[in-house]
């Protein structure tokens, strides 16, 4: 099995993804900044590198310890991570000749910006704009990329009804189901160079 390297495994979608790797008995490495999350993931069996995803030396160390040509997932977000963190990751991956990266952003990024309501733009528009810059940088890189734009994320258990869309949609989806979709797409060549919105049609949106 190909090893996985996860940026953002400390919580949310990334934490669920790490759990999937452990269930599969797959080699999995995570770059983690938070001390408590380092302890939790190390105890669970993840190969944890203590560092910052905005720091190229930390990224280089994680790649060097992740195994041969790992599959890269980035679920990082917030502050500088949305933009500078993901761009730093992409730069280092290109230098290291790593081929495969899956990037989690959000609905509203890129050409789906116009579908966001004025309220949504005011609430999280700045983050969406930064994530859009990361998307563009990845699309113009040498990597075999897939971009995933989840709808509104919930912490409830996955329903298994999450759907992939290549059109403008809005809705909700559980973080667990997003992680399962990422795992399914990891080595699926048909998903290379594609952008997918992920929404669970059975979950009711929390915005109008």
mmCIF file of the C-alpha atoms, coordinates in Angstrom:
data_MODEL
# 
_entry.id   MODEL 
# 
loop_
_atom_site.group_PDB 
_atom_site.id 
_atom_site.type_symbol 
_atom_site.label_atom_id 
_atom_site.label_alt_id 
_atom_site.label_comp_id 
_atom_site.label_asym_id 
_atom_site.label_entity_id 
_atom_site.label_seq_id 
_atom_site.pdbx_PDB_ins_code 
_atom_site.Cartn_x 
_atom_site.Cartn_y 
_atom_site.Cartn_z 
_atom_site.occupancy 
_atom_site.B_iso_or_equiv 
_atom_site.pdbx_formal_charge 
_atom_site.auth_seq_id 
_atom_site.auth_comp_id 
_atom_site.auth_asym_id 
_atom_site.auth_atom_id 
_atom_site.pdbx_PDB_model_num 
ATOM 1   C CA . UNK A 1 1   ? 0.000   0.000  0.000   1.00 0.00 ? 1   UNK A CA 1 
ATOM 2   C CA . UNK A 1 2   ? 1.185   3.479  -0.807  1.00 0.00 ? 2   UNK A CA 1 
ATOM 3   C CA . UNK A 1 3   ? 2.038   5.567  2.255   1.00 0.00 ? 3   UNK A CA 1 
ATOM 4   C CA . UNK A 1 4   ? -0.032  8.627  3.089   1.00 0.00 ? 4   UNK A CA 1 
ATOM 5   C CA . UNK A 1 5   ? 1.210   11.992 4.321   1.00 0.00 ? 5   UNK A CA 1 
ATOM 6   C CA . UNK A 1 6   ? -1.492  14.188 5.834   1.00 0.00 ? 6   UNK A CA 1 
ATOM 7   C CA . UNK A 1 7   ? -1.253  17.897 6.507   1.00 0.00 ? 7   UNK A CA 1 
ATOM 8   C CA . UNK A 1 8   ? -4.090  18.814 8.873   1.00 0.00 ? 8   UNK A CA 1 
ATOM 9   C CA . UNK A 1 9   ? -4.498  15.445 10.619  1.00 0.00 ? 9   UNK A CA 1 
ATOM 10  C CA . UNK A 1 10  ? -4.891  17.020 14.042  1.00 0.00 ? 10  UNK A CA 1 
ATOM 11  C CA . UNK A 1 11  ? -8.640  17.455 13.745  1.00 0.00 ? 11  UNK A CA 1 
ATOM 12  C CA . UNK A 1 12  ? -11.643 17.296 11.462  1.00 0.00 ? 12  UNK A CA 1 
ATOM 13  C CA . UNK A 1 13  ? -11.382 15.672 8.034   1.00 0.00 ? 13  UNK A CA 1 
ATOM 14  C CA . UNK A 1 14  ? -7.654  15.052 8.438   1.00 0.00 ? 14  UNK A CA 1 
ATOM 15  C CA . UNK A 1 15  ? -8.144  13.215 11.731  1.00 0.00 ? 15  UNK A CA 1 
ATOM 16  C CA . UNK A 1 16  ? -10.767 10.964 10.138  1.00 0.00 ? 16  UNK A CA 1 
ATOM 17  C CA . UNK A 1 17  ? -8.392  10.333 7.228   1.00 0.00 ? 17  UNK A CA 1 
ATOM 18  C CA . UNK A 1 18  ? -5.628  9.272  9.624   1.00 0.00 ? 18  UNK A CA 1 
ATOM 19  C CA . UNK A 1 19  ? -8.070  6.873  11.276  1.00 0.00 ? 19  UNK A CA 1 
ATOM 20  C CA . UNK A 1 20  ? -8.883  5.323  7.891   1.00 0.00 ? 20  UNK A CA 1 
ATOM 21  C CA . UNK A 1 21  ? -5.176  4.805  7.188   1.00 0.00 ? 21  UNK A CA 1 
ATOM 22  C CA . UNK A 1 22  ? -4.714  3.109  10.564  1.00 0.00 ? 22  UNK A CA 1 
ATOM 23  C CA . UNK A 1 23  ? -7.725  0.853  9.925   1.00 0.00 ? 23  UNK A CA 1 
ATOM 24  C CA . UNK A 1 24  ? -6.166  -0.147 6.589   1.00 0.00 ? 24  UNK A CA 1 
ATOM 25  C CA . UNK A 1 25  ? -2.828  -0.740 8.341   1.00 0.00 ? 25  UNK A CA 1 
ATOM 26  C CA . UNK A 1 26  ? -1.397  1.741  5.856   1.00 0.00 ? 26  UNK A CA 1 
ATOM 27  C CA . UNK A 1 27  ? 1.817   3.668  6.634   1.00 0.00 ? 27  UNK A CA 1 
ATOM 28  C CA . UNK A 1 28  ? 0.659   7.175  7.572   1.00 0.00 ? 28  UNK A CA 1 
ATOM 29  C CA . UNK A 1 29  ? 2.632   10.270 8.526   1.00 0.00 ? 29  UNK A CA 1 
ATOM 30  C CA . UNK A 1 30  ? 1.256   13.578 9.782   1.00 0.00 ? 30  UNK A CA 1 
ATOM 31  C CA . UNK A 1 31  ? 2.825   17.001 10.287  1.00 0.00 ? 31  UNK A CA 1 
ATOM 32  C CA . UNK A 1 32  ? 1.316   18.397 13.500  1.00 0.00 ? 32  UNK A CA 1 
ATOM 33  C CA . UNK A 1 33  ? 1.969   21.652 15.364  1.00 0.00 ? 33  UNK A CA 1 
ATOM 34  C CA . UNK A 1 34  ? -0.226  21.200 18.471  1.00 0.00 ? 34  UNK A CA 1 
ATOM 35  C CA . UNK A 1 35  ? 1.462   19.284 21.330  1.00 0.00 ? 35  UNK A CA 1 
ATOM 36  C CA . UNK A 1 36  ? -1.711  17.534 22.497  1.00 0.00 ? 36  UNK A CA 1 
ATOM 37  C CA . UNK A 1 37  ? -2.565  16.407 18.966  1.00 0.00 ? 37  UNK A CA 1 
ATOM 38  C CA . UNK A 1 38  ? 1.003   15.141 18.539  1.00 0.00 ? 38  UNK A CA 1 
ATOM 39  C CA . UNK A 1 39  ? 0.551   12.970 21.619  1.00 0.00 ? 39  UNK A CA 1 
ATOM 40  C CA . UNK A 1 40  ? -2.881  11.682 20.582  1.00 0.00 ? 40  UNK A CA 1 
ATOM 41  C CA . UNK A 1 41  ? -1.872  10.720 17.053  1.00 0.00 ? 41  UNK A CA 1 
ATOM 42  C CA . UNK A 1 42  ? 1.466   9.215  18.100  1.00 0.00 ? 42  UNK A CA 1 
ATOM 43  C CA . UNK A 1 43  ? -0.338  7.075  20.663  1.00 0.00 ? 43  UNK A CA 1 
ATOM 44  C CA . UNK A 1 44  ? -2.805  5.942  17.990  1.00 0.00 ? 44  UNK A CA 1 
ATOM 45  C CA . UNK A 1 45  ? 0.046   4.749  15.758  1.00 0.00 ? 45  UNK A CA 1 
ATOM 46  C CA . UNK A 1 46  ? 0.582   7.638  13.338  1.00 0.00 ? 46  UNK A CA 1 
ATOM 47  C CA . UNK A 1 47  ? 4.170   8.605  12.449  1.00 0.00 ? 47  UNK A CA 1 
ATOM 48  C CA . UNK A 1 48  ? 4.017   12.210 13.671  1.00 0.00 ? 48  UNK A CA 1 
ATOM 49  C CA . UNK A 1 49  ? 6.416   14.987 12.713  1.00 0.00 ? 49  UNK A CA 1 
ATOM 50  C CA . UNK A 1 50  ? 6.202   17.942 15.104  1.00 0.00 ? 50  UNK A CA 1 
ATOM 51  C CA . UNK A 1 51  ? 6.235   21.092 12.994  1.00 0.00 ? 51  UNK A CA 1 
ATOM 52  C CA . UNK A 1 52  ? 4.345   23.778 11.111  1.00 0.00 ? 52  UNK A CA 1 
ATOM 53  C CA . UNK A 1 53  ? 2.769   23.367 7.657   1.00 0.00 ? 53  UNK A CA 1 
ATOM 54  C CA . UNK A 1 54  ? 3.784   26.943 6.805   1.00 0.00 ? 54  UNK A CA 1 
ATOM 55  C CA . UNK A 1 55  ? 7.456   26.072 7.390   1.00 0.00 ? 55  UNK A CA 1 
ATOM 56  C CA . UNK A 1 56  ? 9.261   24.507 4.440   1.00 0.00 ? 56  UNK A CA 1 
ATOM 57  C CA . UNK A 1 57  ? 11.850  22.757 6.612   1.00 0.00 ? 57  UNK A CA 1 
ATOM 58  C CA . UNK A 1 58  ? 9.054   21.042 8.570   1.00 0.00 ? 58  UNK A CA 1 
ATOM 59  C CA . UNK A 1 59  ? 7.408   19.991 5.298   1.00 0.00 ? 59  UNK A CA 1 
ATOM 60  C CA . UNK A 1 60  ? 10.707  18.644 3.948   1.00 0.00 ? 60  UNK A CA 1 
ATOM 61  C CA . UNK A 1 61  ? 11.224  16.623 7.132   1.00 0.00 ? 61  UNK A CA 1 
ATOM 62  C CA . UNK A 1 62  ? 7.720   15.157 6.905   1.00 0.00 ? 62  UNK A CA 1 
ATOM 63  C CA . UNK A 1 63  ? 8.238   14.149 3.269   1.00 0.00 ? 63  UNK A CA 1 
ATOM 64  C CA . UNK A 1 64  ? 11.614  12.574 4.034   1.00 0.00 ? 64  UNK A CA 1 
ATOM 65  C CA . UNK A 1 65  ? 10.024  10.359 6.684   1.00 0.00 ? 65  UNK A CA 1 
ATOM 66  C CA . UNK A 1 66  ? 6.769   9.521  4.905   1.00 0.00 ? 66  UNK A CA 1 
ATOM 67  C CA . UNK A 1 67  ? 8.008   6.669  2.707   1.00 0.00 ? 67  UNK A CA 1 
ATOM 68  C CA . UNK A 1 68  ? 8.521   6.322  -1.025  1.00 0.00 ? 68  UNK A CA 1 
ATOM 69  C CA . UNK A 1 69  ? 6.413   8.655  -3.206  1.00 0.00 ? 69  UNK A CA 1 
ATOM 70  C CA . UNK A 1 70  ? 3.616   9.135  -0.651  1.00 0.00 ? 70  UNK A CA 1 
ATOM 71  C CA . UNK A 1 71  ? 0.118   10.317 -1.481  1.00 0.00 ? 71  UNK A CA 1 
ATOM 72  C CA . UNK A 1 72  ? -0.316  13.800 -0.027  1.00 0.00 ? 72  UNK A CA 1 
ATOM 73  C CA . UNK A 1 73  ? -3.496  15.162 1.535   1.00 0.00 ? 73  UNK A CA 1 
ATOM 74  C CA . UNK A 1 74  ? -3.893  18.741 2.724   1.00 0.00 ? 74  UNK A CA 1 
ATOM 75  C CA . UNK A 1 75  ? -6.891  19.596 4.867   1.00 0.00 ? 75  UNK A CA 1 
ATOM 76  C CA . UNK A 1 76  ? -5.234  22.555 6.576   1.00 0.00 ? 76  UNK A CA 1 
ATOM 77  C CA . UNK A 1 77  ? -7.086  25.824 6.942   1.00 0.00 ? 77  UNK A CA 1 
ATOM 78  C CA . UNK A 1 78  ? -7.343  29.027 8.881   1.00 0.00 ? 78  UNK A CA 1 
ATOM 79  C CA . UNK A 1 79  ? -5.074  32.058 8.875   1.00 0.00 ? 79  UNK A CA 1 
ATOM 80  C CA . UNK A 1 80  ? -1.906  31.732 6.809   1.00 0.00 ? 80  UNK A CA 1 
ATOM 81  C CA . UNK A 1 81  ? -2.424  28.003 6.268   1.00 0.00 ? 81  UNK A CA 1 
ATOM 82  C CA . UNK A 1 82  ? -5.168  28.515 3.663   1.00 0.00 ? 82  UNK A CA 1 
ATOM 83  C CA . UNK A 1 83  ? -2.796  30.289 1.334   1.00 0.00 ? 83  UNK A CA 1 
ATOM 84  C CA . UNK A 1 84  ? 0.850   30.282 2.423   1.00 0.00 ? 84  UNK A CA 1 
ATOM 85  C CA . UNK A 1 85  ? 0.775   26.830 4.025   1.00 0.00 ? 85  UNK A CA 1 
ATOM 86  C CA . UNK A 1 86  ? -0.645  25.082 0.989   1.00 0.00 ? 86  UNK A CA 1 
ATOM 87  C CA . UNK A 1 87  ? 1.644   26.951 -1.403  1.00 0.00 ? 87  UNK A CA 1 
ATOM 88  C CA . UNK A 1 88  ? 4.664   25.982 0.707   1.00 0.00 ? 88  UNK A CA 1 
ATOM 89  C CA . UNK A 1 89  ? 3.529   22.338 0.618   1.00 0.00 ? 89  UNK A CA 1 
ATOM 90  C CA . UNK A 1 90  ? 3.102   22.431 -3.175  1.00 0.00 ? 90  UNK A CA 1 
ATOM 91  C CA . UNK A 1 91  ? 6.536   24.012 -3.665  1.00 0.00 ? 91  UNK A CA 1 
ATOM 92  C CA . UNK A 1 92  ? 8.286   21.370 -1.565  1.00 0.00 ? 92  UNK A CA 1 
ATOM 93  C CA . UNK A 1 93  ? 6.388   18.521 -3.232  1.00 0.00 ? 93  UNK A CA 1 
ATOM 94  C CA . UNK A 1 94  ? 7.470   19.718 -6.671  1.00 0.00 ? 94  UNK A CA 1 
ATOM 95  C CA . UNK A 1 95  ? 11.086  19.962 -5.548  1.00 0.00 ? 95  UNK A CA 1 
ATOM 96  C CA . UNK A 1 96  ? 10.884  16.443 -4.080  1.00 0.00 ? 96  UNK A CA 1 
ATOM 97  C CA . UNK A 1 97  ? 9.322   15.062 -7.305  1.00 0.00 ? 97  UNK A CA 1 
ATOM 98  C CA . UNK A 1 98  ? 6.220   13.878 -5.409  1.00 0.00 ? 98  UNK A CA 1 
ATOM 99  C CA . UNK A 1 99  ? 3.418   13.255 -7.885  1.00 0.00 ? 99  UNK A CA 1 
ATOM 100 C CA . UNK A 1 100 ? 0.043   13.047 -6.110  1.00 0.00 ? 100 UNK A CA 1 
ATOM 101 C CA . UNK A 1 101 ? -1.799  15.608 -3.974  1.00 0.00 ? 101 UNK A CA 1 
ATOM 102 C CA . UNK A 1 102 ? -5.416  15.964 -2.860  1.00 0.00 ? 102 UNK A CA 1 
ATOM 103 C CA . UNK A 1 103 ? -6.364  19.419 -1.578  1.00 0.00 ? 103 UNK A CA 1 
ATOM 104 C CA . UNK A 1 104 ? -9.466  20.115 0.505   1.00 0.00 ? 104 UNK A CA 1 
ATOM 105 C CA . UNK A 1 105 ? -10.807 23.667 0.171   1.00 0.00 ? 105 UNK A CA 1 
ATOM 106 C CA . UNK A 1 106 ? -14.495 24.619 0.298   1.00 0.00 ? 106 UNK A CA 1 
ATOM 107 C CA . UNK A 1 107 ? -17.532 25.334 -1.808  1.00 0.00 ? 107 UNK A CA 1 
ATOM 108 C CA . UNK A 1 108 ? -17.301 28.921 -2.997  1.00 0.00 ? 108 UNK A CA 1 
ATOM 109 C CA . UNK A 1 109 ? -13.682 28.634 -4.116  1.00 0.00 ? 109 UNK A CA 1 
ATOM 110 C CA . UNK A 1 110 ? -12.575 29.447 -7.621  1.00 0.00 ? 110 UNK A CA 1 
ATOM 111 C CA . UNK A 1 111 ? -15.348 29.700 -10.171 1.00 0.00 ? 111 UNK A CA 1 
ATOM 112 C CA . UNK A 1 112 ? -17.978 28.782 -7.567  1.00 0.00 ? 112 UNK A CA 1 
ATOM 113 C CA . UNK A 1 113 ? -17.433 32.106 -5.721  1.00 0.00 ? 113 UNK A CA 1 
ATOM 114 C CA . UNK A 1 114 ? -20.409 33.669 -7.503  1.00 0.00 ? 114 UNK A CA 1 
ATOM 115 C CA . UNK A 1 115 ? -22.737 31.061 -5.989  1.00 0.00 ? 115 UNK A CA 1 
ATOM 116 C CA . UNK A 1 116 ? -22.061 32.199 -2.411  1.00 0.00 ? 116 UNK A CA 1 
ATOM 117 C CA . UNK A 1 117 ? -24.673 34.378 -0.747  1.00 0.00 ? 117 UNK A CA 1 
ATOM 118 C CA . UNK A 1 118 ? -23.676 37.866 0.449   1.00 0.00 ? 118 UNK A CA 1 
ATOM 119 C CA . UNK A 1 119 ? -23.943 36.546 4.028   1.00 0.00 ? 119 UNK A CA 1 
ATOM 120 C CA . UNK A 1 120 ? -21.594 33.641 3.293   1.00 0.00 ? 120 UNK A CA 1 
ATOM 121 C CA . UNK A 1 121 ? -19.106 35.995 1.635   1.00 0.00 ? 121 UNK A CA 1 
ATOM 122 C CA . UNK A 1 122 ? -19.144 38.264 4.673   1.00 0.00 ? 122 UNK A CA 1 
ATOM 123 C CA . UNK A 1 123 ? -18.726 35.356 7.115   1.00 0.00 ? 123 UNK A CA 1 
ATOM 124 C CA . UNK A 1 124 ? -15.947 33.329 5.484   1.00 0.00 ? 124 UNK A CA 1 
ATOM 125 C CA . UNK A 1 125 ? -15.224 35.025 2.171   1.00 0.00 ? 125 UNK A CA 1 
ATOM 126 C CA . UNK A 1 126 ? -11.649 35.949 3.057   1.00 0.00 ? 126 UNK A CA 1 
ATOM 127 C CA . UNK A 1 127 ? -10.776 32.329 3.836   1.00 0.00 ? 127 UNK A CA 1 
ATOM 128 C CA . UNK A 1 128 ? -12.424 31.209 0.586   1.00 0.00 ? 128 UNK A CA 1 
ATOM 129 C CA . UNK A 1 129 ? -10.367 33.734 -1.391  1.00 0.00 ? 129 UNK A CA 1 
ATOM 130 C CA . UNK A 1 130 ? -7.147  32.453 0.172   1.00 0.00 ? 130 UNK A CA 1 
ATOM 131 C CA . UNK A 1 131 ? -8.119  28.837 -0.510  1.00 0.00 ? 131 UNK A CA 1 
ATOM 132 C CA . UNK A 1 132 ? -8.853  29.843 -4.123  1.00 0.00 ? 132 UNK A CA 1 
ATOM 133 C CA . UNK A 1 133 ? -5.269  31.112 -4.480  1.00 0.00 ? 133 UNK A CA 1 
ATOM 134 C CA . UNK A 1 134 ? -4.004  27.731 -3.254  1.00 0.00 ? 134 UNK A CA 1 
ATOM 135 C CA . UNK A 1 135 ? -6.265  25.952 -5.754  1.00 0.00 ? 135 UNK A CA 1 
ATOM 136 C CA . UNK A 1 136 ? -4.906  28.028 -8.615  1.00 0.00 ? 136 UNK A CA 1 
ATOM 137 C CA . UNK A 1 137 ? -1.324  27.393 -7.535  1.00 0.00 ? 137 UNK A CA 1 
ATOM 138 C CA . UNK A 1 138 ? -1.937  23.648 -7.400  1.00 0.00 ? 138 UNK A CA 1 
ATOM 139 C CA . UNK A 1 139 ? -3.671  23.596 -10.791 1.00 0.00 ? 139 UNK A CA 1 
ATOM 140 C CA . UNK A 1 140 ? -0.616  25.235 -12.379 1.00 0.00 ? 140 UNK A CA 1 
ATOM 141 C CA . UNK A 1 141 ? 1.850   22.888 -10.661 1.00 0.00 ? 141 UNK A CA 1 
ATOM 142 C CA . UNK A 1 142 ? 3.385   19.652 -11.958 1.00 0.00 ? 142 UNK A CA 1 
ATOM 143 C CA . UNK A 1 143 ? 1.387   17.552 -9.461  1.00 0.00 ? 143 UNK A CA 1 
ATOM 144 C CA . UNK A 1 144 ? -1.346  15.031 -10.215 1.00 0.00 ? 144 UNK A CA 1 
ATOM 145 C CA . UNK A 1 145 ? -3.936  16.941 -8.230  1.00 0.00 ? 145 UNK A CA 1 
ATOM 146 C CA . UNK A 1 146 ? -7.526  16.555 -7.142  1.00 0.00 ? 146 UNK A CA 1 
ATOM 147 C CA . UNK A 1 147 ? -9.354  19.471 -5.519  1.00 0.00 ? 147 UNK A CA 1 
ATOM 148 C CA . UNK A 1 148 ? -12.223 18.738 -3.155  1.00 0.00 ? 148 UNK A CA 1 
ATOM 149 C CA . UNK A 1 149 ? -14.706 21.437 -2.162  1.00 0.00 ? 149 UNK A CA 1 
ATOM 150 C CA . UNK A 1 150 ? -16.932 20.179 0.658   1.00 0.00 ? 150 UNK A CA 1 
ATOM 151 C CA . UNK A 1 151 ? -20.185 21.881 1.573   1.00 0.00 ? 151 UNK A CA 1 
ATOM 152 C CA . UNK A 1 152 ? -20.904 22.988 5.117   1.00 0.00 ? 152 UNK A CA 1 
ATOM 153 C CA . UNK A 1 153 ? -19.050 20.555 7.389   1.00 0.00 ? 153 UNK A CA 1 
ATOM 154 C CA . UNK A 1 154 ? -20.637 18.759 10.333  1.00 0.00 ? 154 UNK A CA 1 
ATOM 155 C CA . UNK A 1 155 ? -19.199 16.508 13.026  1.00 0.00 ? 155 UNK A CA 1 
ATOM 156 C CA . UNK A 1 156 ? -22.034 13.993 12.896  1.00 0.00 ? 156 UNK A CA 1 
ATOM 157 C CA . UNK A 1 157 ? -21.317 10.421 11.856  1.00 0.00 ? 157 UNK A CA 1 
ATOM 158 C CA . UNK A 1 158 ? -21.020 9.766  8.155   1.00 0.00 ? 158 UNK A CA 1 
ATOM 159 C CA . UNK A 1 159 ? -24.183 8.663  6.371   1.00 0.00 ? 159 UNK A CA 1 
ATOM 160 C CA . UNK A 1 160 ? -22.466 7.127  3.359   1.00 0.00 ? 160 UNK A CA 1 
ATOM 161 C CA . UNK A 1 161 ? -24.694 9.224  1.089   1.00 0.00 ? 161 UNK A CA 1 
ATOM 162 C CA . UNK A 1 162 ? -22.162 11.903 0.226   1.00 0.00 ? 162 UNK A CA 1 
ATOM 163 C CA . UNK A 1 163 ? -22.093 12.647 -3.502  1.00 0.00 ? 163 UNK A CA 1 
ATOM 164 C CA . UNK A 1 164 ? -19.445 14.138 -5.793  1.00 0.00 ? 164 UNK A CA 1 
ATOM 165 C CA . UNK A 1 165 ? -20.557 16.922 -8.111  1.00 0.00 ? 165 UNK A CA 1 
ATOM 166 C CA . UNK A 1 166 ? -18.797 18.783 -10.887 1.00 0.00 ? 166 UNK A CA 1 
ATOM 167 C CA . UNK A 1 167 ? -21.386 21.526 -10.943 1.00 0.00 ? 167 UNK A CA 1 
ATOM 168 C CA . UNK A 1 168 ? -22.402 24.312 -8.588  1.00 0.00 ? 168 UNK A CA 1 
ATOM 169 C CA . UNK A 1 169 ? -24.157 22.830 -5.566  1.00 0.00 ? 169 UNK A CA 1 
ATOM 170 C CA . UNK A 1 170 ? -24.592 23.788 -1.925  1.00 0.00 ? 170 UNK A CA 1 
ATOM 171 C CA . UNK A 1 171 ? -25.415 21.748 1.127   1.00 0.00 ? 171 UNK A CA 1 
ATOM 172 C CA . UNK A 1 172 ? -23.952 19.919 4.096   1.00 0.00 ? 172 UNK A CA 1 
ATOM 173 C CA . UNK A 1 173 ? -21.620 16.967 4.504   1.00 0.00 ? 173 UNK A CA 1 
ATOM 174 C CA . UNK A 1 174 ? -20.027 15.182 7.443   1.00 0.00 ? 174 UNK A CA 1 
ATOM 175 C CA . UNK A 1 175 ? -16.278 15.388 7.920   1.00 0.00 ? 175 UNK A CA 1 
ATOM 176 C CA . UNK A 1 176 ? -16.165 11.599 8.202   1.00 0.00 ? 176 UNK A CA 1 
ATOM 177 C CA . UNK A 1 177 ? -17.770 11.171 4.779   1.00 0.00 ? 177 UNK A CA 1 
ATOM 178 C CA . UNK A 1 178 ? -15.354 13.682 3.218   1.00 0.00 ? 178 UNK A CA 1 
ATOM 179 C CA . UNK A 1 179 ? -12.458 11.623 4.564   1.00 0.00 ? 179 UNK A CA 1 
ATOM 180 C CA . UNK A 1 180 ? -13.939 8.446  3.108   1.00 0.00 ? 180 UNK A CA 1 
ATOM 181 C CA . UNK A 1 181 ? -14.279 10.126 -0.288  1.00 0.00 ? 181 UNK A CA 1 
ATOM 182 C CA . UNK A 1 182 ? -10.651 11.268 -0.126  1.00 0.00 ? 182 UNK A CA 1 
ATOM 183 C CA . UNK A 1 183 ? -9.526  7.729  0.618   1.00 0.00 ? 183 UNK A CA 1 
ATOM 184 C CA . UNK A 1 184 ? -11.498 6.442  -2.376  1.00 0.00 ? 184 UNK A CA 1 
ATOM 185 C CA . UNK A 1 185 ? -10.028 9.061  -4.702  1.00 0.00 ? 185 UNK A CA 1 
ATOM 186 C CA . UNK A 1 186 ? -6.432  8.749  -3.490  1.00 0.00 ? 186 UNK A CA 1 
ATOM 187 C CA . UNK A 1 187 ? -5.278  6.330  -6.202  1.00 0.00 ? 187 UNK A CA 1 
ATOM 188 C CA . UNK A 1 188 ? -8.145  6.704  -8.672  1.00 0.00 ? 188 UNK A CA 1 
ATOM 189 C CA . UNK A 1 189 ? -6.610  8.021  -11.890 1.00 0.00 ? 189 UNK A CA 1 
ATOM 190 C CA . UNK A 1 190 ? -10.023 9.161  -13.132 1.00 0.00 ? 190 UNK A CA 1 
ATOM 191 C CA . UNK A 1 191 ? -10.044 11.824 -10.415 1.00 0.00 ? 191 UNK A CA 1 
ATOM 192 C CA . UNK A 1 192 ? -6.723  13.341 -11.454 1.00 0.00 ? 192 UNK A CA 1 
ATOM 193 C CA . UNK A 1 193 ? -6.927  17.012 -12.519 1.00 0.00 ? 193 UNK A CA 1 
ATOM 194 C CA . UNK A 1 194 ? -10.553 17.191 -11.400 1.00 0.00 ? 194 UNK A CA 1 
ATOM 195 C CA . UNK A 1 195 ? -12.452 19.442 -8.996  1.00 0.00 ? 195 UNK A CA 1 
ATOM 196 C CA . UNK A 1 196 ? -15.341 17.991 -7.004  1.00 0.00 ? 196 UNK A CA 1 
ATOM 197 C CA . UNK A 1 197 ? -17.926 19.530 -4.737  1.00 0.00 ? 197 UNK A CA 1 
ATOM 198 C CA . UNK A 1 198 ? -18.960 17.130 -1.956  1.00 0.00 ? 198 UNK A CA 1 
ATOM 199 C CA . UNK A 1 199 ? -22.477 17.361 -0.536  1.00 0.00 ? 199 UNK A CA 1 
ATOM 200 C CA . UNK A 1 200 ? -24.786 14.944 1.261   1.00 0.00 ? 200 UNK A CA 1 
ATOM 201 C CA . UNK A 1 201 ? -28.248 15.464 -0.301  1.00 0.00 ? 201 UNK A CA 1 
ATOM 202 C CA . UNK A 1 202 ? -29.875 14.050 2.842   1.00 0.00 ? 202 UNK A CA 1 
ATOM 203 C CA . UNK A 1 203 ? -28.417 16.693 5.173   1.00 0.00 ? 203 UNK A CA 1 
ATOM 204 C CA . UNK A 1 204 ? -30.288 19.988 5.422   1.00 0.00 ? 204 UNK A CA 1 
ATOM 205 C CA . UNK A 1 205 ? -28.204 23.117 4.779   1.00 0.00 ? 205 UNK A CA 1 
ATOM 206 C CA . UNK A 1 206 ? -27.891 25.539 7.668   1.00 0.00 ? 206 UNK A CA 1 
ATOM 207 C CA . UNK A 1 207 ? -28.013 28.606 5.440   1.00 0.00 ? 207 UNK A CA 1 
ATOM 208 C CA . UNK A 1 208 ? -30.613 29.916 3.024   1.00 0.00 ? 208 UNK A CA 1 
# 
